[in-house]
Amino acid sequence: MLFISVVGFLAIAGALIYLAVFGIMKLNNPARKLSKKKFYPLLIGGFLAFVFGLSWQSGAKADLEEAMESNSVLEAENVKLKGEVNALSEEGEAASKEIETLTARVDELETESAEVEKKEAELKETEQTYKTGKKEMEQKIADLEKEKTSLESKVTQLEGQVASASSKQTAKTAASSGSGQAASSSGKASSAGSKQTASSGSGQSASSASSKQTVASGGGGENFANCTELTAVYPNGVPSSHAAYQPKMDRDKDGWACER
């Protein structure tokens, strides 16, 4: 240590000063003797202290240099670590920004997912409404079909009734016309002679009988004997739904009697 070296140096200097003073005093007093108890302990002790201090100081200096070198290494490592810390800080900031971006994206995706779920629910509701409406429409269509069938049946019945009334009217008209012709023929036959009268009377009787038969047939459900009688009233024949239709008059079995 420096303090011990200084103390040793001072002890050596004191011993040398004592020796110099003793030499001067020896000149004045030759009989004077050197005090060994003062000189040697100072000289030897100072020398030892000085050497020990120097050696200790050398070791301390080496330690100091080593410590300074270690400090330099540590400072370099500290600088390196600071650089790494700064780099990590920058990476952390970048990661934080990326996390914020990802969080915002997650929020957007959650919002979009909620909207998709809402639309899906609306579509399911619309589909359910469509199915319900479809069933109602099918039921209405079925009801309308039944109503249509019923109306068609009623129309067919009305057509039959109209045709029957028309045939009856035609039969009455034919009967009235036949009676007028018979009366006219009877008058002419009476003015021409008895033979012609008899002949006309026979024709009148036949015509009257035919007219009565036609009227009777018209009033009894239009039961014509053959197609000749039927086409006299219905020139185009009658369908199977008509009251005057008879299977025996439907030659080709197509549901239409006495057609041309």
Secondary structure as UniProt FT lines:
FT   HELIX           2..28
FT   TURN            30..31
FT   HELIX           36..192
FT   HELIX           194..219
FT   TURN            220..221
FT   HELIX           227..233
FT   TURN            235..236
FT   STRAND          238..239
FT   TURN            240..241
FT   TURN            243..244
FT   HELIX           247..249
FT   TURN            251..252
FT   STRAND          256..257
//
